[in-house]
């Protein structure tokens, strides 16, 4: 089985029992716990570092806005679908950056929505090395739609609707909690390293009876690294890696992206390198629609034990960059950080 932590166990349990429309909550009620908040999976993580590290806010030295739609495990009922948007920009006067992120994750009857604001403070360690510290704060809202649940002993013929399970809600139930994130990001001309906790206060749902739940903190940790290698005047190669862990389950993803003339890129990734974490091989491609807008697409080829039951995962990213420092002239070609002239 794939890593239970980063592959939406809620969706997995729902799908594997779809013949009887079981959901994860039935399994959870038998043990008394429900993991409600999972960090969504993004295959195009190297194009969107701010999604997993608030310290990246403002490091692109211009206004950048990104939108992502991901359909995981295509073809499976109740499989995860994620919508993500963010924007960030620098504030040169105080050596800082600010950003915002809104994310919606739907997995069968489960829906998690969060919105955060970020602030980063940046320090020049040398003419070519920049260190940034970032914090985010926001709100997470979880809801469970009881009308989408089906229990084996339930009665669902009209006009009656009953799960015959006291713990399962008939309608929608929800809970909310503040969330906080922290991160650090080290950047130079050719390499970058980031570490973060996102969210520092995530959630678990603990069953209280009658379909009511409370929120309990849990932590997720990320480590990101990338290196840009120039192979010629028009060609560059950027290998990168992302480690995700809750200190119980750990998953590693490595990628390589080739970019031609700064306008077109393509690459591949491998996610998971063990029996409990192997998930997918990823192919991705992208190009600039115009000077300011980039479009990218990724397809996950399933490698886990669930591979026979779905048709892979799809991810679409669109990114807008103002392409000039705020209050300054247009950026020179290829050079992304004017601090590194």
C-alpha positions in Angstrom: 0.0 0.0 0.0 1.2 3.5 -0.6 2.1 5.9 2.1 -1.1 6.6 4.1 -0.1 10.0 5.1 0.4 11.9 1.8 -2.1 10.0 -0.3 -5.4 11.0 1.2 -6.4 7.9 3.2 -9.9 9.2 3.3 -10.2 9.0 -0.5 -8.4 5.6 -0.6 -10.8 4.0 1.9 -13.8 5.4 0.2 -12.6 4.1 -3.2 -11.6 0.7 -2.1 -15.1 0.1 -0.6 -17.1 1.9 -3.3 -19.2 -1.3 -4.0 -21.1 -0.6 -0.8 -20.3 3.2 -0.7 -18.4 2.9 2.5 -16.4 6.0 3.5 -13.4 6.4 5.7 -15.5 7.6 8.6 -17.0 4.1 9.1 -13.5 2.7 9.5 -12.5 5.6 11.7 -15.4 5.2 14.0 -14.2 1.8 14.8 -10.9 3.1 16.1 -12.2 6.5 17.3 -10.0 8.8 15.2 -10.3 10.6 11.9 -7.3 12.3 10.1 -9.1 15.3 8.7 -6.4 17.5 7.3 -3.9 16.1 4.8 -1.4 18.2 2.9 -2.5 18.1 -0.8 -0.1 16.5 -3.3 1.3 18.7 -6.0 3.5 17.3 -8.8 4.5 20.7 -10.1 6.0 21.7 -6.7 9.2 23.1 -8.3 7.2 25.8 -10.1 5.3 26.8 -7.0 7.6 26.8 -3.9 5.4 29.3 -2.1 2.7 26.6 -1.9 4.7 24.7 0.7 6.9 27.5 2.2 5.9 31.0 3.4 9.5 32.1 3.4 9.4 32.1 -0.4 7.0 35.1 -0.5 8.6 37.9 -2.4 11.7 36.0 -3.5 10.8 36.3 -7.2 11.2 40.0 -6.9 7.9 40.7 -8.7 4.2 40.0 -8.3 3.5 36.4 -9.0 0.1 34.7 -9.0 -0.4 30.9 -9.4 -3.5 28.8 -9.8 -3.4 25.0 -9.7 -6.1 22.3 -10.3 -5.4 18.7 -9.4 -7.5 15.6 -10.0 -5.9 12.7 -8.2 -6.6 9.1 -9.0 -8.8 9.9 -12.0 -11.7 7.5 -12.5 -12.2 6.6 -8.8 -15.3 7.6 -7.0 -14.5 10.0 -4.2 -10.9 10.6 -5.3 -9.3 13.8 -4.2 -9.7 17.1 -6.1 -7.7 20.2 -5.1 -8.0 23.8 -6.2 -5.2 26.1 -5.1 -4.5 29.8 -5.7 -1.8 32.1 -4.3 -0.1 35.4 -4.9 3.0 37.0 -3.4 5.2 40.0 -4.0 8.2 41.8 -2.4 8.3 44.9 -0.3 11.7 46.3 -0.9 11.5 49.2 1.6 11.6 46.8 4.5 13.4 43.8 2.9 10.3 41.7 3.1 7.7 39.9 1.1 3.9 39.2 1.6 1.6 36.7 0.2 -1.8 34.9 0.4 -2.9 31.4 -0.4 -6.4 29.9 -0.6 -6.8 26.1 -1.0 -9.8 23.8 -1.3 -9.5 20.0 -1.0 -12.5 17.8 -1.7 -12.4 14.0 -1.0 -15.7 12.3 -1.3 -17.9 13.7 1.5 -14.9 15.5 3.1 -14.2 19.1 2.3 -11.3 21.1 3.7 -10.8 24.8 2.9 -8.0 27.0 4.2 -6.9 30.6 3.6 -3.6 32.1 4.9 -1.7 35.4 4.8 2.2 35.3 4.8 5.0 37.5 5.7 8.7 37.0 5.0 11.8 38.9 6.1 14.9 38.7 3.8 18.6 39.1 4.7 21.5 39.2 2.3 24.2 37.0 3.6 26.5 38.0 0.7 26.1 39.5 -2.8 24.9 36.2 -4.1 23.1 34.5 -1.1 19.8 35.5 0.4 18.2 34.1 3.5 14.4 34.5 4.1 12.3 33.6 7.1 8.5 33.4 6.7 5.4 33.0 8.8 1.8 32.4 7.8 -1.5 32.6 9.7 -5.0 31.8 8.6 -8.1 29.7 9.1 -8.9 26.1 8.2 -12.5 25.0 7.8 -13.5 21.3 7.6 -16.9 19.9 6.7 -18.4 16.5 6.3 -21.5 16.0 4.2 -23.5 13.2 5.8 -25.9 13.0 2.8 -23.0 11.5 0.8 -22.2 8.8 3.3 -23.6 5.2 3.0 -23.4 2.7 5.8 -23.9 -1.0 5.3 -26.9 -1.1 7.7 -28.3 2.2 6.6 -31.8 2.9 5.1 -31.7 5.2 2.1 -35.0 4.4 0.2 -37.2 7.5 -0.1 -38.7 9.0 2.0 -36.5 7.7 4.8 -32.8 8.5 5.2 -30.9 6.9 8.1 -27.4 5.6 8.5 -28.5 3.5 11.6 -25.2 4.7 13.0 -25.4 7.2 15.8 -22.0 8.6 15.0 -22.7 9.4 11.4 -24.3 12.8 10.6 -27.5 13.0 8.5 -26.6 16.5 7.2 -23.5 18.6 7.1 -21.2 19.0 10.1 -18.1 21.1 10.4 -15.4 22.6 12.5 -12.8 25.3 12.1 -9.4 26.2 13.6 -6.6 28.8 13.2 -3.5 27.5 11.4 0.0 28.7 11.5 3.0 28.0 9.2 6.7 28.7 9.4 9.6 28.4 7.1 13.1 29.4 6.0 14.5 29.7 2.5 18.1 30.0 1.4 18.6 31.2 -2.2 21.6 31.9 -4.5 22.1 32.3 -8.2 22.2 28.5 -8.9 20.7 26.7 -5.8 18.0 27.0 -3.3 17.1 25.2 -0.1 13.9 25.5 2.0 12.5 24.0 5.1 9.0 24.5 6.5 6.3 23.3 8.8 2.9 23.5 7.1 0.7 23.8 8.9 2.3 24.1 12.3 -1.2 23.6 13.6 -3.0 21.2 11.2 -6.0 19.2 12.3 -7.2 15.9 13.4 -10.9 15.2 14.0 -11.7 13.3 17.2 -15.1 11.7 17.3 -17.3 13.1 20.1 -20.6 11.3 19.2 -23.6 12.4 17.2 -21.5 13.4 14.3 -19.7 16.2 16.2 -15.9 16.5 16.0 -13.2 18.6 17.6 -9.9 19.7 16.1 -6.4 18.6 17.3 -3.0 19.9 16.2 -0.6 17.8 14.1 2.5 18.9 12.3 3.8 18.4 8.7 7.4 19.1 7.6 8.9 19.9 4.2 12.4 20.1 2.9 12.9 21.4 -0.7 16.1 21.8 -2.7 16.9 22.7 -6.3 19.9 23.5 -8.4 20.1 25.2 -11.8 22.8 24.0 -14.3 23.4 25.9 -17.5 24.1 23.5 -20.3 24.4 26.1 -23.0 23.2 29.5 -24.1 19.6 28.3 -24.6 19.4 25.2 -22.4 19.4 24.7 -18.6 18.7 21.7 -16.3 17.1 22.0 -12.9 17.1 19.0 -10.7 15.0 19.3 -7.5 13.7 17.3 -4.5 11.0 17.5 -2.0 10.9 15.6 1.3 7.5 15.4 3.2 7.2 14.0 6.7 4.9 13.9 9.8 7.8 12.1 11.7 5.8 8.9 11.3 5.6 8.6 7.5 8.1 10.1 5.1 8.0 10.5 1.3 10.7 11.7 -1.1 10.1 13.1 -4.5 12.9 13.9 -7.0 12.5 15.8 -10.3 14.5 17.0 -13.3 13.3 19.8 -15.5 15.0 20.9 -18.8 14.2 24.4 -20.0 14.8 25.7 -23.5 15.2 29.4 -24.2 13.3 30.2 -21.0 10.1 29.6 -22.9 9.6 25.9 -23.0 10.3 23.2 -20.4 9.7 19.5 -19.8 10.7 17.0 -17.1 10.0 13.9 -15.1 9.7 13.0 -11.4 9.7 9.9 -9.2 7.6 10.0 -6.0 8.3 7.4 -3.4 11.2 5.0 -3.1 10.0 2.3 -0.7 7.3 -0.2 -0.4 5.2 2.1 1.9 5.8 5.3 0.0 6.1 4.5 -3.8 3.4 6.3 -5.6 4.0 7.5 -9.1 6.3 8.5 -11.9 5.4 12.0 -13.2 5.8 13.5 -16.7 5.3 17.3 -17.1 5.6 19.9 -19.7 5.0 23.7 -19.9 5.5 26.8 -22.0 5.0 30.5 -21.9 1.7 31.7 -23.4 3.2 35.2 -23.5 5.8 37.2 -21.7 3.9 37.1 -18.4 1.9 33.9 -18.4 3.1 30.3 -18.1 1.0 27.1 -18.5 2.1 23.7 -17.3 0.6 20.2 -17.1 1.6 17.1 -15.2 0.5 13.5 -15.5 1.1 11.0 -12.7 1.7 7.4 -13.9 0.6 5.2 -11.0 3.1 2.8 -9.5 1.4 1.9 -6.2 -0.8 -1.0 -5.3 -3.8 1.1 -6.3 -2.6 1.5 -9.9 -5.0 -1.1 -11.3 -8.0 0.9 -10.0 -7.4 4.3 -11.5 -6.1 6.1 -14.6 -3.5 8.3 -13.1 -3.6 11.9 -11.8 -3.8 15.2 -13.7 -2.5 18.6 -12.6 -2.8 21.9 -14.4 -0.9 25.0 -13.4 -1.2 28.6 -14.7 1.1 31.3 -13.5 1.2 35.0 -14.0 4.3 37.1 -13.4 4.4 40.9 -13.6 7.9 40.3 -14.9 9.4 43.4 -13.4 10.4 44.5 -9.9 7.7 46.5 -8.2 8.5 50.2 -8.8 11.5 49.3 -10.9 12.1 48.8 -14.7 11.7 45.5 -16.5 13.8 42.6 -15.4 16.7 41.7 -17.7 16.2 38.3 -19.5 17.1 35.1 -17.6 18.1 36.9 -14.4 15.3 36.4 -11.9 16.8 38.2 -8.9 18.2 41.7 -9.4 20.1 41.3 -6.1 22.4 38.9 -7.8 23.7 41.1 -10.7 
